[in-house]
Amino acid sequence: MKIAVIPARGGSKRIPRKNIKEFFGKPMLAWSIEAAMSSNLFDQIIVSTDDQEIAKVAESLGANVPFIRPEKISDDFATTTDVIAHAVEWMIEENYSVEAVCCIYATAPFVRFSDLQESYKIFNSGNWEYVFTATDFAAPIFRSFKKNQENGLEMFYPQFFDTRSQDLPEAFHDAGQFYWGKPSAWLDGKRIFDQHSTPLIIPRYRVQDIDSDEDWIRAELMAKSMLKK
């Protein structure tokens, strides 16, 4: 079986109730559920939540909420791996024969079902523990700098000051959308960003993590140009 697990706790502080806040005409959570359904990959789509209202919204959208997430993995310190590992443990207890578990974030309105399909092909193409979407940085990270205590600047990588941008290594970051993983990888807490993982690279214009009010506004602006089409 292939299972999608969508983490959606109720305690978001920076954007209250962001998982079910309306985004472009539907609850934010709906975008992830609909992408999972449209992919035709999953035998079950589970929303892992500690919140009864979110559970009701998820079920109304066609997802399953077979358990309420325990409080100990519903606070600000719980990791994605903790949440998915708990779901995998539940599946094992329920005698599911699970071959792959895909964590899909609840606040990923630009996730595409075709990316889920393509990344699953990659997942099966080698002995990968995880496959996930990533994109390149807009500017070379090796030319980045920070402010010091005197309010001056310090480069993170001063050895690259004279290196041309086109000669620097290409760097990528997590797109914050979804992660295919082996059940054993989730249970063992294997690190996602490691040699046993590989990314599906997607363009930057389809990537927006949503953690702050500014992120939400930027996502709305992106949606006006993308989702209407």
TORKOL-4160 file (C-alpha; in steps of 0.2 Angstrom, whole numbers, padded with zeros to 4 digits, m for minus):
229
<pt num="1" X="0000" Y="0000" Z="0000"/>
<pt num="2" X="0005" Y="0018" Z="m0003"/>
<pt num="3" X="m0001" Y="0030" Z="0010"/>
<pt num="4" X="m0001" Y="0049" Z="0011"/>
<pt num="5" X="0000" Y="0057" Z="0028"/>
<pt num="6" X="m0004" Y="0076" Z="0029"/>
<pt num="7" X="0002" Y="0083" Z="0046"/>
<pt num="8" X="m0010" Y="0097" Z="0052"/>
<pt num="9" X="m0010" Y="0102" Z="0070"/>
<pt num="10" X="m0021" Y="0115" Z="0077"/>
<pt num="11" X="m0008" Y="0125" Z="0087"/>
<pt num="12" X="m0001" Y="0136" Z="0073"/>
<pt num="13" X="0004" Y="0153" Z="0082"/>
<pt num="14" X="0011" Y="0164" Z="0068"/>
<pt num="15" X="m0004" Y="0161" Z="0057"/>
<pt num="16" X="m0018" Y="0155" Z="0068"/>
<pt num="17" X="m0028" Y="0141" Z="0061"/>
<pt num="18" X="m0018" Y="0142" Z="0045"/>
<pt num="19" X="m0021" Y="0124" Z="0040"/>
<pt num="20" X="m0040" Y="0127" Z="0037"/>
<pt num="21" X="m0039" Y="0146" Z="0034"/>
<pt num="22" X="m0047" Y="0150" Z="0017"/>
<pt num="23" X="m0034" Y="0151" Z="0003"/>
<pt num="24" X="m0040" Y="0155" Z="m0014"/>
<pt num="25" X="m0058" Y="0149" Z="m0011"/>
<pt num="26" X="m0055" Y="0134" Z="m0001"/>
<pt num="27" X="m0047" Y="0128" Z="0016"/>
<pt num="28" X="m0028" Y="0128" Z="0014"/>
<pt num="29" X="m0028" Y="0109" Z="0018"/>
<pt num="30" X="m0039" Y="0106" Z="0003"/>
<pt num="31" X="m0025" Y="0109" Z="m0009"/>
<pt num="32" X="m0014" Y="0095" Z="m0002"/>
<pt num="33" X="m0029" Y="0083" Z="m0001"/>
<pt num="34" X="m0034" Y="0086" Z="m0019"/>
<pt num="35" X="m0017" Y="0084" Z="m0026"/>
<pt num="36" X="m0015" Y="0068" Z="m0017"/>
<pt num="37" X="m0032" Y="0062" Z="m0024"/>
<pt num="38" X="m0028" Y="0068" Z="m0041"/>
<pt num="39" X="m0012" Y="0058" Z="m0042"/>
<pt num="40" X="m0021" Y="0041" Z="m0041"/>
<pt num="41" X="m0006" Y="0035" Z="m0031"/>
<pt num="42" X="m0013" Y="0032" Z="m0014"/>
<pt num="43" X="m0023" Y="0018" Z="m0006"/>
<pt num="44" X="m0027" Y="0030" Z="0009"/>
<pt num="45" X="m0025" Y="0048" Z="0012"/>
<pt num="46" X="m0023" Y="0051" Z="0031"/>
<pt num="47" X="m0023" Y="0068" Z="0040"/>
<pt num="48" X="m0014" Y="0068" Z="0056"/>
<pt num="49" X="m0021" Y="0081" Z="0068"/>
<pt num="50" X="m0024" Y="0085" Z="0086"/>
<pt num="51" X="m0038" Y="0096" Z="0082"/>
<pt num="52" X="m0057" Y="0091" Z="0080"/>
<pt num="53" X="m0061" Y="0105" Z="0069"/>
<pt num="54" X="m0047" Y="0101" Z="0057"/>
<pt num="55" X="m0052" Y="0083" Z="0058"/>
<pt num="56" X="m0070" Y="0087" Z="0052"/>
<pt num="57" X="m0064" Y="0099" Z="0038"/>
<pt num="58" X="m0052" Y="0085" Z="0032"/>
<pt num="59" X="m0065" Y="0072" Z="0032"/>
<pt num="60" X="m0077" Y="0083" Z="0023"/>
<pt num="61" X="m0064" Y="0085" Z="0009"/>
<pt num="62" X="m0062" Y="0066" Z="0007"/>
<pt num="63" X="m0047" Y="0062" Z="0018"/>
<pt num="64" X="m0047" Y="0050" Z="0033"/>
<pt num="65" X="m0044" Y="0054" Z="0051"/>
<pt num="66" X="m0043" Y="0037" Z="0059"/>
<pt num="67" X="m0034" Y="0043" Z="0075"/>
<pt num="68" X="m0031" Y="0059" Z="0084"/>
<pt num="69" X="m0013" Y="0064" Z="0086"/>
<pt num="70" X="m0006" Y="0062" Z="0104"/>
<pt num="71" X="m0002" Y="0078" Z="0113"/>
<pt num="72" X="0016" Y="0074" Z="0115"/>
<pt num="73" X="0019" Y="0075" Z="0096"/>
<pt num="74" X="0008" Y="0090" Z="0094"/>
<pt num="75" X="0018" Y="0104" Z="0101"/>
<pt num="76" X="0030" Y="0116" Z="0094"/>
<pt num="77" X="0045" Y="0104" Z="0097"/>
<pt num="78" X="0037" Y="0089" Z="0087"/>
<pt num="79" X="0046" Y="0085" Z="0071"/>
<pt num="80" X="0039" Y="0080" Z="0055"/>
<pt num="81" X="0048" Y="0063" Z="0057"/>
<pt num="82" X="0040" Y="0061" Z="0074"/>
<pt num="83" X="0023" Y="0063" Z="0067"/>
<pt num="84" X="0025" Y="0052" Z="0052"/>
<pt num="85" X="0033" Y="0039" Z="0062"/>
<pt num="86" X="0018" Y="0039" Z="0074"/>
<pt num="87" X="0007" Y="0036" Z="0058"/>
<pt num="88" X="0017" Y="0022" Z="0052"/>
<pt num="89" X="0017" Y="0014" Z="0069"/>
<pt num="90" X="m0002" Y="0015" Z="0068"/>
<pt num="91" X="m0003" Y="0007" Z="0051"/>
<pt num="92" X="0008" Y="m0007" Z="0057"/>
<pt num="93" X="m0004" Y="m0010" Z="0072"/>
<pt num="94" X="m0018" Y="m0010" Z="0060"/>
<pt num="95" X="m0009" Y="m0023" Z="0049"/>
<pt num="96" X="m0007" Y="m0012" Z="0034"/>
<pt num="97" X="0006" Y="m0019" Z="0022"/>
<pt num="98" X="0014" Y="m0002" Z="0018"/>
<pt num="99" X="0027" Y="0000" Z="0004"/>
<pt num="100" X="0029" Y="0019" Z="0004"/>
<pt num="101" X="0023" Y="0033" Z="0015"/>
<pt num="102" X="0022" Y="0051" Z="0008"/>
<pt num="103" X="0021" Y="0066" Z="0020"/>
<pt num="104" X="0012" Y="0080" Z="0011"/>
<pt num="105" X="0012" Y="0097" Z="0020"/>
<pt num="106" X="m0005" Y="0104" Z="0024"/>
<pt num="107" X="0001" Y="0122" Z="0018"/>
<pt num="108" X="0008" Y="0117" Z="0001"/>
<pt num="109" X="m0005" Y="0125" Z="m0011"/>
<pt num="110" X="0007" Y="0124" Z="m0026"/>
<pt num="111" X="0010" Y="0105" Z="m0024"/>
<pt num="112" X="0006" Y="0096" Z="m0041"/>
<pt num="113" X="m0001" Y="0079" Z="m0043"/>
<pt num="114" X="0011" Y="0077" Z="m0057"/>
<pt num="115" X="0026" Y="0080" Z="m0046"/>
<pt num="116" X="0019" Y="0067" Z="m0034"/>
<pt num="117" X="0019" Y="0055" Z="m0048"/>
<pt num="118" X="0036" Y="0059" Z="m0055"/>
<pt num="119" X="0044" Y="0058" Z="m0038"/>
<pt num="120" X="0036" Y="0041" Z="m0035"/>
<pt num="121" X="0044" Y="0035" Z="m0051"/>
<pt num="122" X="0061" Y="0041" Z="m0045"/>
<pt num="123" X="0058" Y="0033" Z="m0028"/>
<pt num="124" X="0056" Y="0016" Z="m0036"/>
<pt num="125" X="0071" Y="0019" Z="m0048"/>
<pt num="126" X="0084" Y="0016" Z="m0035"/>
<pt num="127" X="0087" Y="0011" Z="m0017"/>
<pt num="128" X="0082" Y="0028" Z="m0010"/>
<pt num="129" X="0076" Y="0031" Z="0007"/>
<pt num="130" X="0067" Y="0047" Z="0003"/>
<pt num="131" X="0063" Y="0057" Z="m0012"/>
<pt num="132" X="0056" Y="0075" Z="m0011"/>
<pt num="133" X="0054" Y="0092" Z="m0020"/>
<pt num="134" X="0068" Y="0104" Z="m0020"/>
<pt num="135" X="0073" Y="0120" Z="m0029"/>
<pt num="136" X="0089" Y="0131" Z="m0032"/>
<pt num="137" X="0093" Y="0146" Z="m0022"/>
<pt num="138" X="0089" Y="0163" Z="m0030"/>
<pt num="139" X="0107" Y="0169" Z="m0026"/>
<pt num="140" X="0123" Y="0160" Z="m0024"/>
<pt num="141" X="0124" Y="0155" Z="m0005"/>
<pt num="142" X="0143" Y="0155" Z="m0006"/>
<pt num="143" X="0143" Y="0174" Z="m0008"/>
<pt num="144" X="0131" Y="0176" Z="0007"/>
<pt num="145" X="0136" Y="0186" Z="0022"/>
<pt num="146" X="0130" Y="0191" Z="0040"/>
<pt num="147" X="0130" Y="0206" Z="0051"/>
<pt num="148" X="0143" Y="0205" Z="0066"/>
<pt num="149" X="0142" Y="0212" Z="0083"/>
<pt num="150" X="0149" Y="0229" Z="0077"/>
<pt num="151" X="0135" Y="0230" Z="0063"/>
<pt num="152" X="0148" Y="0226" Z="0050"/>
<pt num="153" X="0148" Y="0212" Z="0037"/>
<pt num="154" X="0156" Y="0195" Z="0038"/>
<pt num="155" X="0155" Y="0183" Z="0023"/>
<pt num="156" X="0150" Y="0165" Z="0028"/>
<pt num="157" X="0163" Y="0159" Z="0014"/>
<pt num="158" X="0176" Y="0172" Z="0012"/>
<pt num="159" X="0187" Y="0161" Z="0002"/>
<pt num="160" X="0174" Y="0163" Z="m0012"/>
<pt num="161" X="0174" Y="0182" Z="m0013"/>
<pt num="162" X="0184" Y="0182" Z="m0029"/>
<pt num="163" X="0175" Y="0167" Z="m0037"/>
<pt num="164" X="0163" Y="0171" Z="m0051"/>
<pt num="165" X="0145" Y="0166" Z="m0048"/>
<pt num="166" X="0144" Y="0155" Z="m0063"/>
<pt num="167" X="0159" Y="0145" Z="m0056"/>
<pt num="168" X="0152" Y="0142" Z="m0039"/>
<pt num="169" X="0143" Y="0125" Z="m0035"/>
<pt num="170" X="0124" Y="0125" Z="m0037"/>
<pt num="171" X="0115" Y="0124" Z="m0021"/>
<pt num="172" X="0097" Y="0118" Z="m0018"/>
<pt num="173" X="0085" Y="0119" Z="m0003"/>
<pt num="174" X="0069" Y="0110" Z="0002"/>
<pt num="175" X="0053" Y="0115" Z="m0007"/>
<pt num="176" X="0043" Y="0111" Z="0008"/>
<pt num="177" X="0030" Y="0101" Z="m0001"/>
<pt num="178" X="0031" Y="0083" Z="0001"/>
<pt num="179" X="0043" Y="0068" Z="0005"/>
<pt num="180" X="0041" Y="0050" Z="m0001"/>
<pt num="181" X="0049" Y="0039" Z="0012"/>
<pt num="182" X="0051" Y="0020" Z="0016"/>
<pt num="183" X="0042" Y="0016" Z="0032"/>
<pt num="184" X="0058" Y="0010" Z="0040"/>
<pt num="185" X="0066" Y="0027" Z="0036"/>
<pt num="186" X="0052" Y="0036" Z="0045"/>
<pt num="187" X="0052" Y="0024" Z="0060"/>
<pt num="188" X="0071" Y="0024" Z="0061"/>
<pt num="189" X="0071" Y="0043" Z="0061"/>
<pt num="190" X="0084" Y="0044" Z="0046"/>
<pt num="191" X="0089" Y="0061" Z="0041"/>
<pt num="192" X="0080" Y="0067" Z="0025"/>
<pt num="193" X="0094" Y="0078" Z="0019"/>
<pt num="194" X="0108" Y="0064" Z="0017"/>
<pt num="195" X="0116" Y="0053" Z="0004"/>
<pt num="196" X="0101" Y="0040" Z="0004"/>
<pt num="197" X="0089" Y="0054" Z="m0003"/>
<pt num="198" X="0087" Y="0062" Z="m0019"/>
<pt num="199" X="0077" Y="0077" Z="m0025"/>
<pt num="200" X="0065" Y="0081" Z="m0039"/>
<pt num="201" X="0070" Y="0098" Z="m0044"/>
<pt num="202" X="0056" Y="0110" Z="m0047"/>
<pt num="203" X="0056" Y="0129" Z="m0053"/>
<pt num="204" X="0057" Y="0142" Z="m0039"/>
<pt num="205" X="0041" Y="0151" Z="m0045"/>
<pt num="206" X="0031" Y="0136" Z="m0039"/>
<pt num="207" X="0039" Y="0136" Z="m0021"/>
<pt num="208" X="0033" Y="0145" Z="m0006"/>
<pt num="209" X="0034" Y="0140" Z="0012"/>
<pt num="210" X="0020" Y="0147" Z="0022"/>
<pt num="211" X="0025" Y="0151" Z="0040"/>
<pt num="212" X="0022" Y="0170" Z="0042"/>
<pt num="213" X="0010" Y="0183" Z="0037"/>
<pt num="214" X="0022" Y="0189" Z="0024"/>
<pt num="215" X="0024" Y="0171" Z="0017"/>
<pt num="216" X="0005" Y="0170" Z="0016"/>
<pt num="217" X="0003" Y="0187" Z="0006"/>
<pt num="218" X="0017" Y="0181" Z="m0006"/>
<pt num="219" X="0008" Y="0165" Z="m0009"/>
<pt num="220" X="m0008" Y="0174" Z="m0013"/>
<pt num="221" X="0001" Y="0184" Z="m0025"/>
<pt num="222" X="0008" Y="0169" Z="m0033"/>
<pt num="223" X="m0009" Y="0160" Z="m0033"/>
<pt num="224" X="m0016" Y="0175" Z="m0043"/>
<pt num="225" X="m0005" Y="0171" Z="m0057"/>
<pt num="226" X="m0004" Y="0152" Z="m0056"/>
<pt num="227" X="m0020" Y="0144" Z="m0049"/>
<pt num="228" X="m0032" Y="0154" Z="m0059"/>
<pt num="229" X="m0023" Y="0147" Z="m0075"/>
